[in-house]
Structures are given as C-alpha cells and as structure tokens.
Amino acid sequence: MTKYFITIAGNIGVGKSTLVQLLSERVGWEPVFEAVTENPYLSDFYEDMQRWSFQSQVFFLSRRLQQHYYLLQQPKSIIQDRSVYEDAEVFARNLFQQKDMNERDWACYQDLYKTLSLLLRPPDLVIYLKASVPTLQRRISQRGRAYERRIAGDYLARLNKLYDDWANNFSQSPVLIIDTNNLDYVQYDDHLEQIWQSIEHRLQGKDFLALA
C-alpha cells in the first residue's frame, strides 16, 4: 500500500483538529496533532513580545521540525494537524510585520527555517481550510476555550491574509484549498465524504468539480 503524508493547515478555530480526527477514523490513517510540549519562553513572550519573539518562535520551529522528521519515519499514512510551514510563513511572519520581531532576528529565523526545511521531504498534499473571520469567531466561541476568548478579529484577519498568501504561493507540495464557511463535517457525513473524495482525487493527480 502507498504511504501518504498529508497536512491540514488553517487559521485558529477553522476546524483542523476536528477534520484530522474525523478523517483518521474514516480512512484508518494515523492522526498527529500539535505537540503539547510547553514552550519555556512563552510566559516571557507574553510579557515582552519584542524581547522574546525570536526565542519563542525558534523553539516552536525546532519542535515542529522534529515532529515532521518523526512522521516521515512512520510506516502508516499520516494526517497532520498544522505544519512547520505555517509556523514560519504565518505566525512568525505576523510577528515581524507587526514589529514584534526585528529585521535582524527575522532574517536569522528565515535562514534557519529555509535551510532546515530543505532537508525534509514535504507532505504529499497540504489541505488549506479557510473561513471568514465571523465564522472563525463563531467556532472559537463554540469550543469554549477560555484562553481564546481575547483573540481579536483584526488578528484573525491578518492571519487569514497571511494564510491566503502562503497557500497561493506554496510550491513544495500540491495544495487543496477548501472553503469551510458552508461546510459542517461534524454534523453532515456527506460533507466529510466530499472532502475525502477531493483529497483522494488530488492524491491520485486528478481534479474534479463536485456540485452540492
């Protein structure tokens, strides 16, 4: 059997973890969620973002690269929740753009990320889940995580813009973009099935149009 490695990418609250879980149950692949290792710089980062953004992002980058390498060694097909590319091209880039990471640190971070990422085989497919800010806010509210209540709409909008730019220019892997505003793959099995059929066709090098 062919071994596949796919990554589910997307903004906070878009439904990545849920889709990873549902697809892994649907097709019997190994789900891999974000590492829960606590970042030792995180408390310092929230106290002084400009001072600690570089150290914090390098820690996240090292853990994500370690996870990526580990996944490539596994015998089963893998569905991954969030990628190393998002850490660098979305979250670290956002820190730089809002001037919480200076130009010197950003250049150093980019050199490190680009060099190390070249050494790893990219996923067979990246699935980018996208949604509007109101949809993201509604889903964040529904899952009820206290630490997410203060996430501002303009922050989600900036991340959406960075995600769109990244997905439209990403060339290491094929990218399947799924607009989730009108999808509910938790409540409706046919929505999950449509997503899986799209993934399966892309992995086979095919494109198709599904009319709802």
Residue pairs with C-beta under 8 A, 6 or more apart in sequence:
2 77
3 75
3 76
3 77
4 29
4 77
4 78
4 124
4 125
4 203
5 71
5 72
5 77
5 78
5 80
5 121
5 123
5 124
6 77
6 78
6 79
6 80
6 123
6 124
6 125
6 126
6 127
6 199
6 203
7 79
7 80
7 82
7 83
7 123
7 125
7 126
7 127
7 173
8 16
8 19
8 20
8 79
8 80
8 81
8 82
8 127
8 129
9 16
9 82
9 83
9 85
9 86
9 126
9 127
9 128
9 129
9 163
9 167
10 16
10 128
10 129
10 130
10 131
10 163
10 180
11 129
11 130
11 131
11 136
11 156
11 159
11 160
11 163
12 136
12 140
12 148
12 151
12 156
12 159
13 131
13 136
13 137
13 139
13 140
13 143
13 148
13 156
14 129
14 130
14 131
14 136
14 139
14 180
15 129
15 131
15 139
15 180
15 185
16 81
16 82
16 129
17 33
17 34
17 81
18 185
18 186
19 127
19 129
19 185
19 195
20 31
20 32
20 33
20 79
20 80
20 81
21 31
22 185
22 186
22 192
23 29
23 31
23 79
23 192
23 195
23 196
23 199
24 30
24 31
24 79
26 192
26 196
27 77
27 196
29 76
29 77
29 78
29 79
30 74
30 76
30 77
30 78
30 79
31 79
31 81
32 67
32 71
32 78
32 79
32 80
32 81
33 81
34 81
34 82
35 63
35 64
35 67
37 63
39 45
39 56
39 59
39 60
40 59
41 52
41 55
41 56
41 59
42 56
44 51
44 52
44 55
44 56
45 52
45 53
45 55
45 56
49 95
49 100
50 99
50 100
50 101
50 102
53 92
53 95
53 100
53 101
53 105
54 101
54 105
54 108
54 109
57 87
57 91
57 92
57 95
57 101
57 109
58 109
58 112
60 87
60 91
61 84
61 87
61 88
61 92
61 109
61 112
61 113
61 116
64 83
64 84
64 87
65 84
65 116
65 117
65 120
67 80
67 84
68 83
68 84
68 120
69 120
71 78
71 80
72 120
72 121
80 123
83 123
83 126
84 113
84 117
84 120
85 117
85 126
85 166
85 170
85 172
86 163
86 166
88 109
88 110
88 113
88 117
89 162
89 166
89 170
90 159
90 162
90 163
90 166
91 159
92 101
92 106
92 109
92 113
93 162
94 158
94 159
94 162
95 101
96 103
96 106
97 158
98 158
101 109
122 172
122 173
123 173
124 173
124 174
124 203
125 173
125 174
125 175
125 176
125 199
125 202
125 203
126 167
126 170
126 173
126 174
126 175
126 176
127 175
127 176
127 178
127 199
128 163
128 167
128 175
128 176
128 177
128 178
129 178
129 180
130 160
130 163
130 164
130 167
130 177
130 178
130 179
130 180
131 139
131 179
131 180
131 181
132 160
132 181
133 153
133 156
133 157
133 160
135 180
135 181
136 156
136 160
137 153
137 156
140 148
140 151
141 149
167 175
167 177
174 202
176 198
176 199
176 202
178 195
178 198
183 191
183 195
184 191
185 191
185 192
185 195
194 210
194 212
197 208
197 210
198 208
198 210
201 207
201 208
